[in-house]
Amino acid sequence: MNLNTMASNAERMKTVKAAWDKAPEGPKKAAALTQYQAAEKAQAAKDDAAVTKALDAAVAALA
């Protein structure tokens, strides 16, 4: 496990969560929440690749 990746993902989790918090209610926010929750589970499982993938999907959902 790469410590830089872990720190990067932790910071990215905060950033994505802040963007989600500011997003208006609707299907995009709901989709982003699903992906964010997947990132949380992946982070708990220490699966950095899955965290990155889920966060990318959350960001895309909010776009």
Order of alpha helices (4+ residues) and beta strands (2+ residues): alpha-alpha-alpha
